[in-house]
Amino acid sequence: MTDPLFDIGGKIALVTGGTSGIGRMIAQGLVARGVTVYVSGRDPARTADMAGEIASDGGTCIALAADLSDASGPGTLARAFAERETRLDLLVNNAGANAPGRLADMAVEDWDTVLNVNLRAAFFLTRELLPLLRAGASDEDPARIINIGSIGGLHVPNWEAHSYGASKAGLHYLTRSLAKALGRDRITANAIAPGPFPSRLTDTDSDAVKKSISTYIPLDRPGEADDIVGLVTFLAARAGAYVNGATIPLDGGYTAAL
């Protein structure tokens, strides 16, 4: 029997960057719990393939292609979603980008790409989807925005990650400002700040990441799918309905132990 505090079946969600890494973990976990999930990605064929794989064990996962590095991307994605649904219960702003480059080497184009995908897209997609989020909101069950930040936005690591850290710190701030602006509309906004999880941006099998995990993470392991799915489920369910404006580290104790 499902505990009603954690039951999210029947909800409708949009997960950006849902074709790999943490985004795919979230999408797959939500589908398994009875949520109708839309996933976005830049490549239409890859996005469609991943949505099919996610839904292969049952449930509904629908692909929507959009390039969120482009200024028109959020509007394109919002319109495509609105053609299919009349409400949105859960928006997960997960799409992310990174760029190598020390202070001396960072190119303007790379800086812009990281800030555009990680921060600008989350703001404008949220704005474009507000009518549907309002339609999905109620006093008993607010609509939810979950922004996937990073511990890189909570502390400065031992390597140079200027654009990435700035974008994620900005996303954490945006989460708080959205919580304040939208709470009276019965829309909550929270952020999750993951530590190392296996993804396109983080190779948890590499020697460097393994050394960082063993040195800095008290639980001595990277994050797993159940870790992120569990927290997203809590925030999306009745159990998390009164949590608003929080940035929750999901890092095995990394930031606490610094």
Backbone as CSV, one residue per row, in Angstrom:
resi,resn,N_x,N_y,N_z,CA_x,CA_y,CA_z,C_x,C_y,C_z
1,MET,0.844,-1.191,0.000,0.000,0.000,0.000,0.879,1.241,0.000
2,THR,0.566,2.205,-0.872,1.363,3.417,-0.965,1.007,4.364,0.168
3,ASP,2.021,4.895,0.833,1.815,5.901,1.869,1.348,7.190,1.199
4,PRO,0.173,7.723,1.559,-0.328,8.923,0.894,0.595,10.123,1.037
5,LEU,1.431,10.129,2.049,2.381,11.236,2.193,3.398,11.269,1.063
6,PHE,3.630,10.120,0.439,4.665,10.024,-0.593,4.115,9.561,-1.937
7,ASP,2.807,9.585,-2.084,2.174,9.150,-3.328,2.172,10.300,-4.332
8,ILE,2.792,10.081,-5.489,2.821,11.101,-6.543,2.184,10.589,-7.831
9,GLY,1.524,9.460,-7.763,0.877,8.887,-8.942,-0.168,9.822,-9.518
10,GLY,-0.227,9.907,-10.838,-1.191,10.746,-11.526,-0.720,12.154,-11.803
11,LYS,0.435,12.522,-11.285,0.959,13.867,-11.536,1.569,13.945,-12.936
12,ILE,1.756,15.176,-13.395,2.366,15.444,-14.694,3.634,16.242,-14.454
13,ALA,4.750,15.789,-15.029,6.042,16.409,-14.793,6.776,16.679,-16.102
14,LEU,7.597,17.705,-16.074,8.533,17.995,-17.162,9.923,18.025,-16.577
15,VAL,10.822,17.209,-17.139,12.205,17.128,-16.683,13.108,17.556,-17.829
16,THR,13.782,18.687,-17.690,14.701,19.109,-18.746,16.024,18.358,-18.596
17,GLY,16.683,18.154,-19.716,17.914,17.370,-19.678,17.656,15.975,-19.151
18,GLY,16.536,15.391,-19.570,16.122,14.118,-19.000,16.620,12.889,-19.719
19,THR,17.608,13.041,-20.599,18.047,11.898,-21.395,19.306,11.226,-20.856
20,SER,19.930,11.792,-19.824,21.151,11.182,-19.294,21.359,11.620,-17.857
21,GLY,22.249,10.932,-17.169,22.671,11.326,-15.835,21.534,11.484,-14.850
22,ILE,21.620,12.530,-14.035,20.632,12.761,-12.990,19.245,12.963,-13.581
23,GLY,19.148,13.651,-14.711,17.843,13.877,-15.326,17.157,12.579,-15.688
24,ARG,17.907,11.665,-16.249,17.312,10.368,-16.594,16.930,9.593,-15.332
25,MET,17.768,9.644,-14.295,17.421,8.979,-13.037,16.096,9.496,-12.511
26,ILE,15.932,10.831,-12.525,14.696,11.434,-12.030,13.506,11.007,-12.884
27,ALA,13.653,11.111,-14.205,12.543,10.758,-15.100,12.136,9.305,-14.905
28,GLN,13.112,8.417,-14.855,12.805,6.996,-14.709,12.118,6.719,-13.372
29,GLY,12.594,7.371,-12.317,11.999,7.173,-11.003,10.579,7.696,-10.924
30,LEU,10.319,8.830,-11.569,8.966,9.380,-11.555,8.005,8.505,-12.350
31,VAL,8.432,8.048,-13.526,7.582,7.174,-14.329,7.224,5.912,-13.542
32,ALA,8.196,5.348,-12.837,7.953,4.135,-12.064,6.938,4.359,-10.945
33,ARG,6.742,5.610,-10.561,5.817,5.944,-9.479,4.502,6.516,-9.997
34,GLY,4.237,6.296,-11.286,2.945,6.633,-11.831,2.788,8.052,-12.324
35,VAL,3.898,8.755,-12.512,3.858,10.124,-13.016,3.953,10.102,-14.543
36,THR,3.164,10.922,-15.224,3.339,11.148,-16.654,4.481,12.130,-16.822
37,VAL,5.554,11.692,-17.466,6.783,12.477,-17.518,7.109,12.877,-18.948
38,TYR,7.370,14.159,-19.131,7.919,14.682,-20.379,9.391,14.967,-20.148
39,VAL,10.231,14.516,-21.080,11.666,14.786,-20.983,12.099,15.608,-22.188
40,SER,12.986,16.551,-21.951,13.505,17.368,-23.045,14.981,17.090,-23.253
41,GLY,15.405,17.267,-24.495,16.807,17.141,-24.865,17.034,17.861,-26.176
42,ARG,18.291,18.130,-26.499,18.587,18.883,-27.724,18.366,18.057,-28.984
43,ASP,18.736,16.784,-28.930,18.686,15.931,-30.115,17.344,15.194,-30.165
44,PRO,16.511,15.455,-31.174,15.178,14.827,-31.208,15.222,13.306,-31.208
45,ALA,16.113,12.716,-32.013,16.159,11.253,-32.102,16.624,10.640,-30.788
46,ARG,17.679,11.200,-30.206,18.181,10.675,-28.933,17.133,10.841,-27.832
47,THR,16.458,11.980,-27.815,15.443,12.221,-26.788,14.309,11.221,-26.926
48,ALA,13.876,10.967,-28.153,12.812,9.993,-28.376,13.239,8.592,-27.960
49,ASP,14.470,8.220,-28.277,14.973,6.897,-27.900,15.004,6.736,-26.375
50,MET,15.505,7.777,-25.685,15.610,7.696,-24.235,14.232,7.641,-23.587
51,ALA,13.275,8.422,-24.111,11.919,8.374,-23.563,11.318,6.986,-23.732
52,GLY,11.567,6.362,-24.889,11.089,5.009,-25.112,11.697,4.013,-24.150
53,GLU,12.986,4.152,-23.898,13.650,3.250,-22.952,13.113,3.432,-21.538
54,ILE,12.897,4.683,-21.138,12.399,4.948,-19.794,11.017,4.333,-19.597
55,ALA,10.191,4.383,-20.645,8.822,3.870,-20.548,8.720,2.384,-20.846
56,SER,9.826,1.740,-21.156,9.769,0.359,-21.627,9.270,-0.618,-20.570
57,ASP,9.406,-0.270,-19.288,8.924,-1.147,-18.225,7.511,-0.799,-17.798
58,GLY,6.868,0.091,-18.528,5.520,0.527,-18.186,5.508,1.992,-17.786
59,GLY,4.379,2.633,-17.958,4.284,4.049,-17.636,4.391,4.902,-18.880
60,THR,4.374,6.215,-18.675,4.343,7.163,-19.776,5.504,8.123,-19.696
61,CYS,6.298,8.157,-20.754,7.396,9.116,-20.873,7.392,9.634,-22.302
62,ILE,7.325,10.940,-22.459,7.147,11.572,-23.767,8.312,12.514,-24.034
63,ALA,8.843,12.449,-25.241,10.000,13.251,-25.616,9.580,14.592,-26.203
64,LEU,10.272,15.644,-25.787,10.110,16.977,-26.366,11.499,17.530,-26.634
65,ALA,11.800,17.814,-27.883,13.128,18.312,-28.235,13.179,19.825,-28.106
66,ALA,14.270,20.336,-27.499,14.466,21.778,-27.378,15.917,22.049,-27.038
67,ASP,16.472,23.098,-27.626,17.839,23.526,-27.326,17.769,24.686,-26.343
68,LEU,18.010,24.405,-25.072,17.865,25.426,-24.045,19.057,26.367,-23.971
69,SER,20.087,26.134,-24.779,21.176,27.107,-24.861,20.792,28.288,-25.733
70,ASP,19.746,28.117,-26.530,19.257,29.174,-27.407,18.187,29.991,-26.683
71,ALA,18.170,31.294,-26.938,17.218,32.164,-26.249,15.772,31.771,-26.520
72,SER,15.509,31.184,-27.676,14.138,30.794,-28.010,13.767,29.424,-27.457
73,GLY,14.732,28.689,-26.903,14.490,27.318,-26.460,13.410,27.172,-25.405
74,PRO,13.419,27.978,-24.327,12.366,27.830,-23.320,10.968,28.036,-23.875
75,GLY,10.789,29.030,-24.724,9.475,29.260,-25.314,9.043,28.115,-26.205
76,THR,9.979,27.600,-26.994,9.674,26.462,-27.864,9.233,25.256,-27.048
77,LEU,9.949,24.982,-25.966,9.612,23.833,-25.127,8.276,24.035,-24.426
78,ALA,8.034,25.221,-23.906,6.777,25.490,-23.210,5.585,25.351,-24.150
79,ARG,5.729,25.836,-25.373,4.614,25.722,-26.324,4.351,24.273,-26.691
80,ALA,5.419,23.490,-26.877,5.242,22.078,-27.207,4.549,21.337,-26.074
81,PHE,4.898,21.677,-24.846,4.244,21.037,-23.699,2.776,21.452,-23.622
82,ALA,2.505,22.745,-23.824,1.141,23.260,-23.714,0.218,22.701,-24.790
83,GLU,0.776,22.228,-25.883,-0.041,21.595,-26.916,-0.577,20.243,-26.467
84,ARG,0.040,19.685,-25.426,-0.304,18.333,-24.999,-0.993,18.273,-23.635
85,GLU,-0.783,19.281,-22.797,-1.310,19.232,-21.436,-1.945,20.563,-21.060
86,THR,-2.863,20.519,-20.114,-3.515,21.738,-19.626,-3.033,22.138,-18.234
87,ARG,-2.160,21.323,-17.637,-1.601,21.673,-16.334,-0.211,21.059,-16.211
88,LEU,0.566,21.583,-15.266,1.884,21.034,-14.955,2.002,20.993,-13.433
89,ASP,2.255,19.800,-12.905,2.374,19.632,-11.458,3.802,19.774,-10.961
90,LEU,4.766,19.394,-11.792,6.161,19.365,-11.354,7.072,19.743,-12.514
91,LEU,7.838,20.806,-12.334,8.860,21.206,-13.288,10.225,20.966,-12.663
92,VAL,11.040,20.136,-13.310,12.401,19.874,-12.844,13.366,20.526,-13.833
93,ASN,13.962,21.637,-13.422,14.962,22.319,-14.240,16.312,21.653,-13.995
94,ASN,16.628,20.695,-14.846,17.839,19.893,-14.672,18.871,20.098,-15.773
95,ALA,18.465,20.576,-16.940,19.412,20.711,-18.056,20.645,21.478,-17.615
96,GLY,21.813,20.946,-17.957,23.051,21.577,-17.498,24.143,21.521,-18.533
97,ALA,25.061,22.462,-18.411,26.233,22.505,-19.279,27.445,22.896,-18.443
98,ASN,28.612,22.500,-18.917,29.864,22.890,-18.273,30.860,23.205,-19.369
99,ALA,31.919,23.879,-19.014,32.968,24.214,-19.980,34.304,24.208,-19.261
100,PRO,35.307,23.577,-19.857,36.627,23.638,-19.257,37.210,25.030,-19.418
101,GLY,38.171,25.335,-18.642,38.822,26.629,-18.827,39.164,27.301,-17.520
102,ARG,40.424,27.566,-17.357,40.867,28.340,-16.212,40.511,29.803,-16.435
103,LEU,40.709,30.596,-15.423,40.427,32.024,-15.515,41.082,32.635,-16.748
104,ALA,42.315,32.245,-17.022,43.066,32.834,-18.132,42.602,32.332,-19.492
105,ASP,41.908,31.169,-19.502,41.590,30.522,-20.773,40.115,30.547,-21.151
106,MET,39.224,30.939,-20.229,37.790,30.856,-20.484,37.383,31.747,-21.649
107,ALA,36.712,31.136,-22.627,36.207,31.889,-23.775,34.831,32.457,-23.463
108,VAL,34.540,33.621,-24.012,33.243,34.256,-23.787,32.112,33.324,-24.221
109,GLU,32.297,32.649,-25.339,31.251,31.766,-25.852,30.967,30.626,-24.878
110,ASP,32.019,30.064,-24.264,31.821,28.981,-23.314,31.130,29.485,-22.047
111,TRP,31.547,30.648,-21.578,30.895,31.244,-20.404,29.403,31.424,-20.668
112,ASP,29.081,31.979,-21.833,27.679,32.249,-22.162,26.866,30.967,-22.246
113,THR,27.436,29.917,-22.835,26.715,28.651,-22.942,26.359,28.101,-21.573
114,VAL,27.307,28.110,-20.651,27.066,27.571,-19.316,25.999,28.384,-18.586
115,LEU,26.118,29.700,-18.602,25.127,30.532,-17.907,23.758,30.459,-18.585
116,ASN,23.752,30.369,-19.905,22.476,30.308,-20.626,21.705,29.040,-20.297
117,VAL,22.383,27.894,-20.315,21.703,26.621,-20.063,21.360,26.460,-18.582
118,ASN,22.320,26.747,-17.715,22.156,26.438,-16.293,21.275,27.429,-15.546
119,LEU,21.209,28.664,-16.024,20.507,29.701,-15.264,19.426,30.407,-16.081
120,ARG,19.801,30.954,-17.221,18.817,31.694,-18.009,17.646,30.815,-18.415
121,ALA,17.932,29.617,-18.889,16.861,28.730,-19.360,15.894,28.379,-18.233
122,ALA,16.409,28.145,-17.038,15.536,27.797,-15.916,14.572,28.937,-15.604
123,PHE,15.069,30.166,-15.635,14.207,31.316,-15.343,13.119,31.475,-16.400
124,PHE,13.516,31.495,-17.669,12.537,31.785,-18.708,11.596,30.610,-18.965
125,LEU,12.066,29.378,-18.778,11.150,28.244,-18.919,10.097,28.285,-17.817
126,THR,10.533,28.580,-16.595,9.581,28.712,-15.493,8.539,29.786,-15.807
127,ARG,8.987,30.923,-16.295,8.056,32.004,-16.619,7.071,31.581,-17.706
128,GLU,7.561,30.917,-18.746,6.688,30.499,-19.840,5.656,29.463,-19.398
129,LEU,6.000,28.676,-18.389,5.111,27.607,-17.944,4.222,28.005,-16.767
130,LEU,4.302,29.249,-16.326,3.533,29.665,-15.152,2.029,29.423,-15.290
131,PRO,1.399,29.696,-16.435,-0.041,29.414,-16.514,-0.382,27.950,-16.232
132,LEU,0.463,27.047,-16.708,0.205,25.625,-16.495,0.538,25.205,-15.072
133,LEU,1.557,25.807,-14.477,1.864,25.529,-13.069,0.735,26.033,-12.181
134,ARG,0.215,27.210,-12.482,-0.919,27.726,-11.703,-2.132,26.815,-11.840
135,ALA,-2.318,26.260,-13.035,-3.442,25.354,-13.252,-3.280,24.059,-12.466
136,GLY,-2.052,23.680,-12.176,-1.802,22.455,-11.421,-1.710,22.656,-9.921
137,ALA,-1.867,23.894,-9.453,-1.645,24.214,-8.046,-2.952,24.250,-7.266
138,SER,-2.863,23.884,-5.988,-4.000,24.008,-5.084,-3.468,24.240,-3.679
139,ASP,-4.369,24.643,-2.766,-3.949,24.854,-1.381,-3.387,23.571,-0.772
140,GLU,-4.025,22.451,-1.072,-3.612,21.180,-0.482,-2.382,20.593,-1.151
141,ASP,-2.198,20.906,-2.433,-1.128,20.274,-3.208,-0.525,21.297,-4.162
142,PRO,0.439,22.076,-3.702,1.031,23.093,-4.568,1.693,22.470,-5.796
143,ALA,1.773,23.239,-6.863,2.655,22.852,-7.958,4.092,23.027,-7.485
144,ARG,4.999,22.254,-8.059,6.381,22.246,-7.576,7.359,22.616,-8.690
145,ILE,8.345,23.419,-8.331,9.525,23.653,-9.162,10.713,23.103,-8.395
146,ILE,11.471,22.223,-9.028,12.704,21.706,-8.425,13.848,22.040,-9.368
147,ASN,14.773,22.858,-8.897,15.945,23.229,-9.670,17.126,22.367,-9.236
148,ILE,17.794,21.771,-10.200,18.960,20.932,-9.877,20.203,21.801,-9.926
149,GLY,20.648,22.187,-8.728,21.853,22.990,-8.592,23.081,22.110,-8.471
150,SER,23.954,22.449,-7.533,25.192,21.674,-7.365,25.894,22.132,-6.100
151,ILE,26.641,21.195,-5.496,27.501,21.637,-4.397,28.563,22.605,-4.908
152,GLY,28.795,22.604,-6.235,29.701,23.592,-6.818,29.185,25.007,-6.687
153,GLY,27.896,25.176,-6.389,27.336,26.488,-6.124,27.294,26.820,-4.641
154,LEU,27.736,25.881,-3.789,27.754,26.085,-2.343,29.163,26.294,-1.798
155,HIS,30.164,25.831,-2.540,31.545,26.014,-2.090,32.442,26.109,-3.319
156,VAL,33.658,26.553,-3.108,34.628,26.659,-4.199,35.518,25.426,-4.164
157,PRO,35.504,24.608,-5.219,36.287,23.376,-5.212,37.779,23.655,-5.398
158,ASN,38.538,22.579,-5.399,39.996,22.704,-5.531,40.448,22.765,-6.978
159,TRP,39.530,23.011,-7.885,39.862,23.229,-9.290,39.043,24.421,-9.770
160,GLU,39.418,24.968,-10.888,38.749,26.161,-11.380,37.484,25.783,-12.153
161,ALA,36.365,26.278,-11.661,35.070,26.011,-12.294,34.231,27.283,-12.203
162,HIS,34.768,28.359,-12.742,34.193,29.687,-12.521,32.780,29.811,-13.059
163,SER,32.566,29.459,-14.316,31.244,29.652,-14.910,30.235,28.680,-14.313
164,TYR,30.648,27.433,-14.114,29.720,26.432,-13.581,29.287,26.801,-12.163
165,GLY,30.255,27.111,-11.305,29.921,27.466,-9.930,29.051,28.703,-9.846
166,ALA,29.369,29.712,-10.672,28.570,30.940,-10.666,27.145,30.661,-11.125
167,SER,26.992,29.811,-12.136,25.642,29.511,-12.639,24.812,28.773,-11.605
168,LYS,25.431,27.839,-10.897,24.679,27.061,-9.909,24.388,27.883,-8.656
169,ALA,25.316,28.736,-8.241,25.022,29.644,-7.132,23.874,30.574,-7.507
170,GLY,23.875,31.037,-8.754,22.774,31.866,-9.229,21.463,31.107,-9.240
171,LEU,21.504,29.828,-9.593,20.279,29.013,-9.606,19.736,28.829,-8.193
172,HIS,20.635,28.690,-7.226,20.179,28.583,-5.835,19.488,29.879,-5.404
173,TYR,20.052,31.020,-5.781,19.403,32.295,-5.472,18.056,32.404,-6.184
174,LEU,18.028,32.034,-7.458,16.788,32.087,-8.224,15.707,31.245,-7.556
175,THR,16.088,30.121,-6.995,15.142,29.264,-6.288,14.472,30.023,-5.149
176,ARG,15.262,30.730,-4.367,14.690,31.485,-3.244,13.792,32.614,-3.732
177,SER,14.222,33.310,-4.775,13.411,34.430,-5.256,12.112,33.940,-5.887
178,LEU,12.138,32.790,-6.555,10.905,32.219,-7.094,9.976,31.760,-5.968
179,ALA,10.551,31.196,-4.920,9.732,30.770,-3.780,8.972,31.954,-3.198
180,LYS,9.647,33.079,-3.076,9.008,34.277,-2.528,7.964,34.838,-3.486
181,ALA,8.268,34.829,-4.774,7.363,35.425,-5.759,6.132,34.579,-6.018
182,LEU,6.255,33.255,-5.936,5.191,32.364,-6.399,4.438,31.645,-5.292
183,GLY,4.885,31.799,-4.055,4.230,31.075,-2.968,2.742,31.350,-2.866
184,ARG,2.331,32.599,-3.056,0.903,32.930,-2.946,0.090,32.350,-4.101
185,ASP,0.788,31.926,-5.159,0.122,31.209,-6.246,0.045,29.716,-5.970
186,ARG,0.499,29.308,-4.789,0.547,27.889,-4.402,1.495,27.124,-5.320
187,ILE,2.649,27.738,-5.566,3.736,27.102,-6.317,4.976,27.184,-5.447
188,THR,5.567,26.049,-5.137,6.797,26.051,-4.355,8.004,25.907,-5.277
189,ALA,9.140,26.402,-4.800,10.397,26.285,-5.543,11.482,25.853,-4.576
190,ASN,12.135,24.766,-4.896,13.256,24.267,-4.099,14.370,23.822,-5.020
191,ALA,15.565,23.751,-4.473,16.728,23.297,-5.241,17.358,22.104,-4.550
192,ILE,17.932,21.235,-5.350,18.759,20.134,-4.865,20.178,20.396,-5.351
193,ALA,21.139,20.290,-4.440,22.545,20.526,-4.781,23.292,19.199,-4.686
194,PRO,23.343,18.432,-5.777,24.002,17.129,-5.717,25.522,17.257,-5.622
195,GLY,26.109,16.254,-4.972,27.536,16.025,-5.074,27.799,15.151,-6.286
196,PRO,28.867,14.353,-6.265,29.167,13.523,-7.430,28.145,12.410,-7.654
197,PHE,27.529,12.445,-8.822,26.659,11.388,-9.320,27.182,10.985,-10.694
198,PRO,27.028,9.732,-11.095,27.448,9.363,-12.448,26.619,10.118,-13.484
199,SER,27.264,10.832,-14.375,26.566,11.635,-15.373,27.511,11.961,-16.511
200,ARG,26.944,12.643,-17.501,27.759,13.094,-18.635,28.848,14.061,-18.178
201,LEU,28.594,14.816,-17.116,29.545,15.816,-16.636,30.507,15.272,-15.589
202,THR,30.169,14.131,-14.966,30.997,13.594,-13.881,31.222,12.104,-14.082
203,ASP,32.465,11.728,-14.293,32.838,10.320,-14.438,33.232,9.789,-13.066
204,THR,32.273,9.154,-12.374,32.546,8.686,-11.016,33.481,7.487,-10.980
205,ASP,33.815,6.946,-12.153,34.776,5.842,-12.203,36.209,6.320,-12.437
206,SER,36.378,7.603,-12.663,37.730,8.111,-12.905,38.521,8.158,-11.599
207,ASP,39.832,8.033,-11.712,40.684,8.044,-10.521,40.556,9.352,-9.753
208,ALA,40.439,10.457,-10.482,40.357,11.762,-9.816,39.094,11.882,-8.982
209,VAL,37.961,11.453,-9.550,36.694,11.550,-8.813,36.676,10.558,-7.657
210,LYS,37.205,9.366,-7.870,37.274,8.389,-6.784,38.107,8.927,-5.620
211,LYS,39.209,9.588,-5.938,40.056,10.157,-4.885,39.318,11.263,-4.144
212,SER,38.605,12.094,-4.887,37.840,13.171,-4.247,36.770,12.600,-3.322
213,ILE,36.089,11.543,-3.770,35.045,10.922,-2.956,35.636,10.350,-1.671
214,SER,36.730,9.597,-1.798,37.328,8.971,-0.616,37.902,9.999,0.347
215,THR,38.303,11.160,-0.179,38.908,12.191,0.663,37.872,13.057,1.354
216,TYR,36.803,13.404,0.648,35.909,14.460,1.129,34.509,14.009,1.536
217,ILE,34.065,12.830,1.112,32.676,12.439,1.373,32.625,11.417,2.508
218,PRO,32.062,11.780,3.658,32.035,10.860,4.794,31.392,9.512,4.484
219,LEU,30.377,9.465,3.632,29.747,8.194,3.295,30.560,7.376,2.301
220,ASP,31.593,7.969,1.730,32.592,7.243,0.927,31.987,6.550,-0.300
221,ARG,31.062,7.234,-0.959,30.517,6.703,-2.212,29.885,7.838,-2.999
222,PRO,29.737,7.663,-4.316,28.994,8.652,-5.096,27.500,8.475,-4.897
223,GLY,26.732,9.441,-5.383,25.286,9.326,-5.324,24.771,8.253,-6.261
224,GLU,23.601,7.707,-5.945,22.952,6.679,-6.752,21.550,7.138,-7.127
225,ALA,20.940,6.448,-8.073,19.623,6.854,-8.574,18.601,6.978,-7.449
226,ASP,18.573,6.025,-6.521,17.581,6.073,-5.446,17.745,7.310,-4.576
227,ASP,18.951,7.828,-4.460,19.183,9.008,-3.633,18.469,10.231,-4.212
228,ILE,18.647,10.474,-5.497,18.019,11.650,-6.117,16.521,11.425,-6.298
229,VAL,16.112,10.214,-6.664,14.685,9.933,-6.845,13.946,10.064,-5.514
230,GLY,14.568,9.594,-4.442,13.931,9.694,-3.134,13.673,11.134,-2.719
231,LEU,14.655,12.009,-2.944,14.492,13.405,-2.548,13.489,14.122,-3.442
232,VAL,13.532,13.851,-4.739,12.555,14.458,-5.651,11.146,14.002,-5.293
233,THR,10.985,12.722,-4.990,9.671,12.204,-4.609,9.160,12.898,-3.350
234,PHE,10.020,13.057,-2.361,9.631,13.766,-1.137,9.168,15.180,-1.447
235,LEU,9.936,15.915,-2.232,9.585,17.298,-2.533,8.316,17.403,-3.368
236,ALA,8.054,16.400,-4.217,6.887,16.431,-5.094,5.622,15.929,-4.420
237,ALA,5.762,15.241,-3.296,4.630,14.609,-2.624,4.082,15.503,-1.509
238,ARG,2.991,15.058,-0.906,2.403,15.790,0.219,3.418,15.974,1.342
239,ALA,4.309,15.037,1.514,5.310,15.127,2.581,6.161,16.388,2.463
240,GLY,6.373,16.865,1.236,7.212,18.035,1.038,6.469,19.300,0.684
241,ALA,5.155,19.315,0.886,4.346,20.436,0.407,4.643,21.751,1.104
242,TYR,5.214,21.709,2.315,5.490,22.942,3.061,6.958,23.353,2.983
243,VAL,7.739,22.624,2.210,9.141,22.991,1.992,9.178,23.967,0.824
244,ASN,9.738,25.143,1.040,9.727,26.177,0.007,10.945,27.077,0.164
245,GLY,11.678,27.247,-0.928,12.837,28.134,-0.917,14.115,27.511,-0.400
246,ALA,14.138,26.193,-0.251,15.307,25.510,0.311,16.247,25.041,-0.790
247,THR,17.537,25.033,-0.480,18.537,24.352,-1.297,19.097,23.222,-0.451
248,ILE,18.852,21.993,-0.870,19.179,20.819,-0.064,20.411,20.132,-0.638
249,PRO,21.533,20.110,0.093,22.692,19.357,-0.389,22.381,17.862,-0.409
250,LEU,22.757,17.206,-1.489,22.601,15.757,-1.618,23.972,15.214,-1.976
251,ASP,24.828,15.113,-0.964,26.262,14.950,-1.230,26.980,14.019,-0.265
252,GLY,26.229,13.207,0.492,26.874,12.275,1.402,27.654,12.922,2.521
253,GLY,27.396,14.205,2.778,28.107,14.912,3.844,29.281,15.756,3.377
254,TYR,29.457,15.877,2.067,30.615,16.602,1.501,30.698,18.017,2.059
255,THR,29.641,18.814,1.854,29.717,20.212,2.269,29.720,20.345,3.780
256,ALA,29.050,19.435,4.503,29.045,19.507,5.962,30.424,19.266,6.543
257,ALA,31.239,18.472,5.845,32.543,18.079,6.369,33.665,19.036,5.960
258,LEU,33.360,20.046,5.157,34.403,20.968,4.710,34.926,21.814,5.871
